[in-house]
Amino acid sequence: MIKKILTALGFFGIFIVALIFSVLNFHSVTIHFYLFSLQMPLVVALTLELFAGIAIGVGAALFYAMKKRQISK
């Protein structure tokens, strides 16, 4: 029971820190690509970068697991 409460408090703390970060970093930034550029809030750019990194990591882990499964057969 105590472990669940501490876990919930930890997640709540992380949520509050992320919320404060989001509010304080809502400045507009320009991201330049080779052929075009995008203008968006810094928080949106960082969130998109986070999700892209997660997707790349999951894809790499799946590729490694599938390759390892083929070798073991």
N, C-alpha and C positions, 0 to 999 in steps of 0.2 A: 504494500500500500504506500509506504514512504517512497519507494523507488518510483512509483507512478507519479506521485506529487512532485518529486524533484525533477523528473523528466518533463512534466508539464510546465513547471516553472522555468526550466532551461529553454524550452521552445518559446515560451512567452517572452523571455528575455531577448532571445535572438530576434523574435518578431519586432519587439520594440526598437532594438538597435537598427534593424533593417528599415523600419518605418521612419526613424529619425534621419538615417542616411538618405532615404528617398526624398524626404522633404527638403533637406539642406542641399541636395545636388540636383535640383531640377533646372539647372542652367542649360541653355541650348548649345549644342556642339555640332560641328560640321564634320562628317566622315567622308573622306575622299577615296573613291575607287578609281580604277584606271580610266573608265569612260564617263563616269558621272559622280555626283556627290549627293549625300543626303544630309538633311538637317533635322535633328531630333533631340529631345532632352537626354542629358547624360545618363539618367537612371534607366531609360529605355534602352540606350545603347549598351550599357553594362549588363542589363538583364538578357538582351539578345545574345551577347557574347557568352554569358554564363550558360544559357540553354544550348548554344552551338557547341560549346566545350563538352557539355554533358552528352550530347548526341554523338560527338566524335568519340568520346571515351566508351560509351556503350557499344558503338559500332566496332571499335577496335577489340573490345572484350569479346563480343560475339564472334568476330572473325577468328580470334585466337582460340576460342572454345571449339568452334567448328573444325578448325585445322587440327587441333589436338585430338578431337574425336575421330577424324579420318585416319590419323596416324595410328591410333590405338586399335583400329579394326583390322 
